[in-house]
Amino acid sequence: MGKSPSYFYKILLLFLVTVFVTSLVLTLFSYEQFSKSLQEKAYADYQAGLKKNAQTWMDLSSEIGQLNSAITVDPQTEAYFSMRSFDPAQEYNTYLKVKKLFNINPFMESFCLYNPAAQSALYCGTDEIGLDKLWERMQEKNGKVILQSVRTDNGEPLLVFGYPVYVDSFDGPQGAVFLCLRSEEVAAHVMGEVEYGQLVLFEDGTLLLQKGAEEEREAVIDWSLRGSQTSHNQTLSLDNRKYLCSFYKEEELVFVSYVDYGMVMEPLRKQRNIFLLVCLCVMAFSVFLQFIAVKKLYRPIATIREVFEKSRFADGTARGEFDLIRQVYEGAVSQIEELEEKNALYLPRLKADILRELIMGSMAPELAEKRLMEHGWNIPFEGMFLVSVYVDRNLENNLLSNVVQARIRQLMLDEAGELFYVECIPNGSSEVIALINTNGEGQATFEDLVEVLEKIRDLLLRDYDISLTVGLDGVVKNPADCCGIYAKVRQLQKNRFALGENQVIYPARIMELMPEPLTCPDKLMQDILGALNRGEKAVYEEKIQDFLENISRYVYDTASLLFARLYLELAARANQYGGSGKGNVAALEMKGDPATLEEARQLLMNAYEAFENRRLDAEQLKNNKHYKKIKDSQQFILEHYSDCTLGVDMVAEQFGYSTNYFARIFKTITGYYINDYIRQVRIMKAQEFLQNTDMTVNEIAEASGFTTSNYFYAIFKKETGMTPAAFRNGIEWGAEKKGAE
């Protein structure tokens, strides 16, 4: 900075020229590369879109083929096509069988089973499909056909998949299955929502699907059929207009798109021009900033250093101007932070943090009491009640959550503060904890506190679309009691299962739930299981409603235990079938602690649906050639589950399969991965041991095939929602009640 001004400005000019030239070269190079990448991306995007269309078409064609297979392989359908004269009963039975498959595909308008020998046409959906022309085309090709057609009543375009049926000869079809899809919906599914022309056609030029612009369609079709490549892009001039045309060939189909060249290139030109403008602006701005930085910042730096060296935060160790500035800045910030800790606006948050850590158990009571006394906060813990206001239904955004939480604290201080001493502590985004005591006059009662909390609840429900639960318990004798009382309050709040939402819950209210005498609803459980086995859904729904009304009279721990006993039995019966084939039935969730009665009812209905779906799927797989061996392997697992080395390798070797192949067919037929199935069997056997023997948990773990008791404990808790001890206690409780009755 001691150099002469002339030398300074020479250095400045050289620096700015260097920055300008470098920025200009980088800008031009970036502009050229960006232009090329935009054009290549446009071509790649259209090809990717066509390949995606091809894959979507293949998936749809495969689904339609599978639907045809599902129709034709059924014995009832085979009997229908074997008719040589019209049989109303046979036709009606076939209709009942195949109509279940009608709504499988969302684009299905109609399907028709046609038996010309019996002069029978069996329709599901509309019968306005021009059957004569379709059958004539089928006979000409003597094979599968895909063609466009229209409804004969309203002219709606249809896409028809025709499959021949051969009964006793392959010289010509003796019948056919015609699957008619709504052409416009199929086109939207395959091609998506686009603003340009797209086509799907056979290599002979037969048009299957069309969407978007219709101009110059025939010329584009001729161009796409002339090409020998699998995919190609080209710009065509048609009637003085340029089109960017692309095609992609997959098997015997050609997928084509054509878009006005200006529609494609105009956005690219705009992007290139915008990019160039941005680069030039950045370059100019960079040069300007460099000029300002050198001229306005570096020249006064000596003055700044002289001032900062006199600061009490400078210790003389700084090696340069910027090091000195950083040193002074950090010293000033450190002093500001020390002042903020003593600021009155900071103290309420500090108090809330100390109380929260005390209540959560993350701070020792002695340390919390000491820190409170250091700041002069004398909180009357003796005789204090603890209140938790918990928002059960989450709000959609954090800002509104903070608003509701602030409103809860305000209402606590305004409404309860007149009669009580109140300390409010926010906890997370969904809860406010309050420590409440009389204000010294001793006039307020517990009933007054409940009344105030109910008023606060009503005001919150009026102002916000939320659901909440207020828990109340006490009395606190000293700070060490806060953590335990808070755990009791959170446990009390779980009784919204029986009391419902938006309740003020305290111990006296819970005692109202206790029926006299306590009874275990074993008879209702047996009725529910019987209705499940018989497939009587209406009876099942009625009985589970009675069951839920029965257990809702209990405190939450008892009610959840009774629910878990029934639910585990239902889950075991549903899971005994596994999943199979196309059923795609996932393993039933092991959940024994629903929060509300509606959630409990939905879980029980899910168990019914899972049982029915799996039972039907299991029946359909009995014709699989591997079915018997898979069933034998399941029996083998039941006989050797106690062997801790039992796994897929051992079972596959026992039945003469390779490990990977056996794992696949086991999953296909049972719906389980084999290791998951082995684990389920071991859990089921462990439940039997817990219910019927006096063995210890360690003995049961070993007898069930688990390597360690800790692993057994973790898996049992994960699968059933209960610990082994809790499960055994629940069984013993039910037995005692049944004996007492």
N, C-alpha and C positions, 0 to 999 in steps of 0.2 A: 504493500500500500504506500510505500515511501517513494515509488517511482514517479517520474514527471508525468503531467497530464498527457503530453503528446505520446509518450511511450504507452501509457495506459490505454489510450484510444486506439493505438495501432494493434495492441493485443486484443482489444475488444472487437475491432473490425475483422481481424483474422479469425477469431473464434466464431463470430456470427456467420462469415462466409463459409467456413467449414461445416457448420451446422446446416446451413441452407442447402449446400450442394449435396451433402449426405442425405438429407431428408428428401430432396427432389429425386435422387436416384432410387432410393427405397420406395418412394411413392409410385414412380413409373413402373418399376419392376413388380410391385405388389398389385398394381392395377391390371397388368397384363396377365399375371397368374390368376388373379381373381376372376377375370373374364373367362379364361379357359375353364376354370373349375366350375363356374356357373353353367356354361354350356354343356360340359360333360355330365354334370349332375342332372340337368334337365333330361338328357337322353337316358341316363341310368334310371331315373325315376319312372319314366314311361315303361321301360322294359321290366322293372321290378313290379310295377302295377299289373302288367300283363301276366307275369309269372305267378303273381298272387291270385289273379283271376283264374288261371289254369289250375292252380292247386285247389282253389275253392270249388271249381267245377268238378274236379276229380273226386273231392271229398263228397260232394253232393251226389254224383253218379254212383259212388260206392254205397252211400246210404240208401239210395233208391234200390240198388241191386240187393242189398241186405234185406230191405223191406220185402222185395219180391220173393227172396228165398224164404223169409219167414212165412209168407203166405202159401207158397207152393209146397213146402216140405210137410205141412200139416196133413195128417191122415184125412181129416175131414175135407180138405181142399182136393186131395188126390181122388177121393171118392166122388167129389163133384165132377171133376173132369173125366171120370170113367163112365159117367151116365151116358146111355145111348137113347134115352127117352126122358121126357120131362118128369121130374119127381119133385113135387112141391115141398115135401118134408125134407128131402135131402138139400134142396136149395135154401130152405129157411135155416136149417142147422148150420150150413156153410156160412150163411150171412151172419148168424150170431157169432160164429168163430172168428171171422175175418174183420168184423166191424171194430173189434178192439184195437186193430192196428191202424185205423183210419187217421187218427189224429197224431200219429208219431211224427210225421213230417209237417212243419208249419206251413209249407207252401201247397199242400195237397188240396186240390179242388174236388177230385173224384178218383176212384179207381173201379175198374170193371173186370170181372171174371167172365170170360166168354167161352161157352161150350156150344159150337155150332151143331154138333151131332144131336144134342138134346134141345136145340133151339132155345137155349137159356142164356140170358145175360144178367149177371148179378152185380148190381151197382151199390157202391157206398159213396154218398155224395150225389151230385147232379147226374142225370142220365142224358143230358143234352151235349153229347160229345162227338157225334158223327161216327158211330161205331162201324158202319158199313165201310167207309173209306179207310178207317184204321185197319180193319181186318183185311181189306184188299191189299193194302201196302205190306202188311205182315206176310201174306201168302206170296207176294212177289219176291220178297227178300228171303223168306224162309229162315229168319233169324231175328235177333234183337233189332228194334228200330227206335230211333229218336227223331222226332219230327215236330214241326209246328202245326197247330190246329186251332180251331176257335169253337167256342160254345155255339151251338146251333140256335139258341134262343136269344142271346144278347150280343153275340159277336166278340165276347171277351177272349183275348188270345190265350192259348194254352200251350204248354210244352209237354209232349206225351212221350213217356218211356214205355215201349211195348216189348213184352217178353213172351216168346212162344212156349207152348206147353205140348210136349210129346207124350202120348199115352202108350201106343203100341207100335209106332213107326216114326222114323226120322225123315221120311220122304217129304213130309210137309207137316206143319203144325196142326194138331187136332183141337187146339184151344189156345187161348191167350190171356195174359194179364196186362191190362192197360192202366198205367199210373199217370194221371193227368195233373200237372202242376200249373199254378197261375204264373204265366210267362213273365208278366211285368215284375212280380215279386221275386222270381228267380233271377231275373236280370239285375234287379237292385241288389240282391244278395251276392251274386257273382262279381258284378262290376263296381258296386258301391255307388255313392252319390257323386257324379261327375258332371261337368258342364261341356264335355266334348263327346264326340262319337266313339262308340265301342261296339264291336261285333264279336260273335262267336259263330263259326261256321265249319262245316266239314271241308275236307280238302277237295271235294268235288264241287264246291260252291254252294251247297245247301245251307241256308241260313237258319241258325237255331235261336240265337238271342241277339237283340239289338237295343241300344240305348243311346240317347243323346242326339246329336245333330244328324240330319238325314241327307244334307247336301253332298253330292258327288260320291254317294255310297257305292254305286256300281263300279265306278272307276277305281276306288280304293280296294274293292274286293278283287278286281282283275289284277291289280298290282300285287296284292298279297299272295295270290295263287301262283303267280309267275315265279316267285322267289324260291330258290332251292335251299336257302339257309334255314337253320333252326330259328334264328331271330335276326331282325334287320331293322334299321332306322333309315329313313330317306325323306328328303324334302321334295314334294311333288307340286307342280304347277297345274292347276285344274281350273279352266275358265278364268284365267287371269288372277287366280288366287292361289297363294302358296299354303300347303298343308304339311305339317310334320307328321309323318306316318310311321307307325311301328307295328310289327307283327311278331308273334311268338308261336311256334308250332309244338304241340304236345300230342304224341301218338297220331291219331287221324284228325285232330281238331286244329283250327287256326284261330288264335286270339288276336284281334286287330284293334288299334286305336288310331284316330286321326283327329288332329286339332289344328285350328287356324294358326298359321305360323306367327302372325302378329300377336295372338294371345299369349304365345310362349315367349317370344323374343322381347316384347315390349317391357314386361316386368324385369327381364334380365338387363335390358339396356338401362332401365331406371336404377336397378341395384348397382350397376357398374358406375353410372354417373354419380349416384349418391356416395358410393365408396370413394371415387376420385375426389369429390367435393370434401368429404370428411378428411381424407388424407391431406389435401391441400390446407384445410383449416387447421388440422393438427400441426402441420409443418409450420404454418404462419404463427400459430399460437406458441409453438415451442420456441421459435426464434424470438418472438416478442418476450416470452418469459425469461429467456436467457439474457436478453438485453436488460430487462428490469432487474433481474437478480444481480447482475454485475454492477449496474449503475446505481441501484437504490439500496442494495443490501451490503455489498462488500465495502463500499467506500466509507459508510459510517461505522464500520466494525471496530475501528480503533477507539472511537468515542465510547462505544458500548463496552469495550473491554476496560477502559479507564473507570467507568461507573461501577461495573461488576466486581472489579478487583477490590473496591472499597466495601463491598457487601460483607456482612458478618457470616454469610454462608460460604464464602471463598476461603479455602484453607491454604492456598498457595501451591497446591500440587497440580493444578491444571496445566496441560501442555499446549493449549491452543485456545483460540477464541470459542470454538464450539464446545470444547470440553469444559471451559469455564461457564458457558451459558447452561450446559446440562447440570453442572454441579450446583449452581445457584438455584436453578429450577427445582431440582430434587429436594434441596434443603427447604425451599419455600413450601412445596407440596407437603413435605413431612410435617412442617409446623401447622399447616392448615388442617391436616388430618387429626393432629393432636387437639386442635381447638374444636373440631367437629364432634369429637367424642364427649367433650364437656358441654356441648351446645344443648339447650333445652329441647330442641326439635328432635334430637337424636335419642334422648333418654326414654321416651315411651317405647320405641322400637327395641331398645336394649332390654327394657324390663320384660317385654313380651317374649323376646328370645330366651331370656333366663327361665321364665315360667314355663315356656314350651319345652325346653330341654329337661326341666324338672319333671313335668307331667309325662313326657315320653320316656323317662328313665335314662336319658343320655347324659345327665349331669347328676353327680352325687348330691343328695339333699344338703349335706353339710356345706359343700361348695356353693350351691345355689343360695342358701340362707346367708352365707358370708358375703356373696356379691350383692345381694339385695340390701344388706345392712350397710355396705360400703357406700351405696348411693342414697342412703337415707330412706329406703322404702320399707316401711313397717307394715307388712301384710298380715291381717288377723286370720291365720290358718285354722285355729281351733274353732270347731263348730261350723266349718265352711262346707257348702254344697258345691258339687261339680256338675256343670251342664255342658252337653255337647249338642250343637245344632249342626246336623249333617245334611247336606243337599244330596239326595239320593239320585235324582236325574240330572246328569251333567248338562251344563249350559253349552251353547254352540261355540262360544268364543271366550278367550281368556279375559278380555276386557269386561264383558258382562259378568263373568265370575267374580272379578275383583269388585265390581259395583255392588253385587248382591252381598258379598262378604263384608264390605264396608257398611252396607245398610243394616246387616245383622248386628254389627258392633254398635252402631248408632242407636238402634232400638233397644239393645241391652242396657246401654248407659242412660237413655232417656226414660224408658218405661220402668226398668227395674231399679235405676239409680235413686228414685225418690224414696224407696223403702229399704233398699239393700246397699251394702258395699259390693261393688262389681269390678272385677278385673277381666278384660276380654283379651283372648289370645287367638289370632288367626293361625290355622294349621293347614298347610297346603292351599288348594284353591276351592275346596268343597266343604270346609268345616271351620266353625268358630267354637272355641272352648271358653267357658266362663267360670270363674271362681266367684261364688256368691255367698255373702254372710250378712247378718243383720248389721245395721248401721250404728249400733250402740244404744239406741233407744229401746230395743227389744220388743217393739210393738208388732212387727210383721210376723206372720205365721207361715208354715209350710204351704197351707192352702193358698195364701196370698202369692207365694212364689209360683205355684202351679198356674194360678189365674193369670199372672203376668206373662209367663211363658206361652200360654195359649193365645193371649192377645198378640204377642210378638209373632207367633206362627200365623195367625189370621191376617195380620198386616202384610207379611211377606208373601203369602199366597194371593192376596189381593193385587199386589204390585208387580209380581213376577210369575211367569209360567214355569214353575218349578214344583218338585215334590221334595219334602224334607222329613226328617225324623229328629225329634228332640228327646235326648236321654238325660235323666236326672238321678243322681244318687249322692250320698254323703253318710255320715258326717266325717270331715277331715279333722284329725287331732293335731297333726304336725306336718311339715313339708314332706316327710318320708311316705305319708299315706297317699299322696296325690297320684302316683303312678298306678297303684293298685285300684284306687277308686275310678280312675279313668278307664282301666281295663273292664271294670264292672259296668260302667256306663255304655261302653261300646258293645258289650254283650247284651245289655238290655235293649239296645236299638235293633238287634236282630229280631226281636219279637214283633216287628212290623209284618213278619210272615203271617201272624194270626190277627194282629190288630189293624193291619192295613197301613197305608201311607198317611203322612201328615199328622202324626200322633205325638203327644207328649207322654213318654213312657217312663215310669218310675216303679220301684218294687211293689208298691201296693196294687198297682194296676195288673202286674204280672200274676199276683196271687189270685186275681179274678179268673185267670185262665185255667186254674187247676180244677178238674172235675172231681166229684166225689161219688163213688170211689173211682180211682184210676183204673182203666181197663185197657187191655191190648186188643185191638180190632182184628184178631186172627180170623174170625168167620168172614169178615169183609175181604180180607186178603185172599182167602181161599175162593170166594165168589169171583173176585177179579181174575185170578189165575184160571179158574174154570171158564169164564167168558172169553179169555184170551185163547185158550186151547180150542174152544168151539167156534171161534171167529164171530162171536156175537158182539158187534161193535156197539150197538145201542145199549145193551146190558152192561158192557164194559164201561162206557161213559157214565152211566147211572151209578154204578158201584164205586168208581173212583171219585165221583162227586161226594158220595156218602162218606167215603174214606177220608177225603180232605176236610170235610166238615167235622168229622170225628177228631182228627189230630189237631185241628186248629184250636181246640180247647186247651191244649197243653202249652207249657212254656216251650221256647224255641228248641232247646237242646233235646227235649223228649220228642217233640214233633219231628225234628229232622232225623232222629234216630229211627223212629217208626217208618218215616218215608223211605229212608235208606234201605231198610230191610225189604220192603216191598219192591223198591226199584231195582235192587240188586238181583232179586229173584226173577223179575221181568227181563232184565238185561241178560241174565244167564240163559233164560229160555229162548230169547231172540238170537243170542250169539251161538246157540248150539247148532243152528243151521249154517252159520258163517254167512258169506255173501257168495254169489255165483253168477257166472255168465255175464249177461248184459245188465244184471240188476244194479250193479255198482252201489250196493248197500254198504256204507261204512260201518265199522265197528261202533256199537252203541256207546255213547259217552257215559262214563261212570261218574255220575254227579249226584251226591246225596245231600246237598245243602242249598236248596232253592231259596231265593230271597223272598218270594211272594207266593201266594196260593196259585196265581195264574201261571207262574213259571213252573210250579210243581205239576199242575194239570197238563201243561204242554209237554213236559218230560214224560209223563205217563202215556200220553197219546202217541208220542214219538216211539215209545217202546212197542206199542200195539202195531203201528205202521211198519216198524222194522221187522217184527215177528211175522206179519202177513207177507211182506215182500220177500223175505228170505225163505219162507216155507214154499211159496210159489216157485221161486227160482230153483230151489233144491229139487223140486219135482221135475223140472224141465231138463235137468242135467243127468238123469238116470240112464239115458241112452249113450252117454259118453263112454268110449271104449276104456278110458282110464278110471271110470267112476268106482268100480269095485276095488281096485288096488288102492285108490285114495282113501276109501272107507276103511279098508284093512289097515292102512298106515295110521289112520286116526285111532283105531283100536290098539295098534302097536304102541302108540304114544300114551294112551290111557294105561297100558300095562307097564310101561317103562318110564313114566314121568319122574319117578324118584331118582333116576340115574342122572347125576349132575352133568354128565358128558353127553346126554341126549341132545342131538341137533340135526340139522338138515343132512349132514354127511352120513350119519349113522342110519337114518331112516331111508335115504335114497339107496344106500348100499344094500339094505335089508330087502328092498323090493326090486333091485336090479335096474335102477335108473342112474343116469349121471346127475350130479348135484344140481347144476343149473336147470336142466330140463325138468327134473322132478319139482324144483321150487316153482317153476312157471306153471306146470299143470296143477299143482296143489293150490296155488293162488287162484287159478282160473275156476276150479271146481268148488273150493271152499270159501273163496273170498278173503282168506287170511294169508299173509306171509307165514311160512311154517314156524319160524321162531316165535312170532307173535302168538300163534295157536298153542305152541307148547307152553308159553308163559301163561296163557289164559287157563289151560288145563291145570297147571300147577296152582294158580290162584284159586280155582274152583275146589281143588282137593284140599288146599289149606283152609278154606272156609268150612269144609266138612270136618276137618280135624278140630278147628276151633269150636264148632258147634257140638260135636259128638264125643270129644275126648277131653282128658285133663292134661294133655301134653303141654309142655312149656313152649314158648314162642321159638326158642332155639331148636327144640326137638322137631317142631312142625316145619321149620325152615329146612332142616336136613331131610325130613321125610318127604317133603314136597319137591326136592331136587334143586333147591337154591344153594349156591356155593357158600354164602355167609348169611348170618342173621340180619346184618345191617342192610345187605342188598334186598333180602326178603321184605324187611320192614319198608324200605323205600318203594319197591314195586307194588306191594299190597296197598300202601297209602295212595299211590298214583292211580291204580286201577279201580279202587273201590271208594276212594274219598274218605276212608276211615283207617285208623291204625288197627293192627290185629287185636290189641287189647280192647279198643272201643267196640269192635265188631263182636268179640266174645261177650262183653258186658251187655250189649244190646240183646243178644240171644238169651243170656241168663235172665235179664230183666223180663223179657216176654214170657219165659217159662215160669218164673215166679208168679207173675200176675195171673197166668192161666191156671196155675195150681191153686192160687188163693181164691179164684172164682169157683 
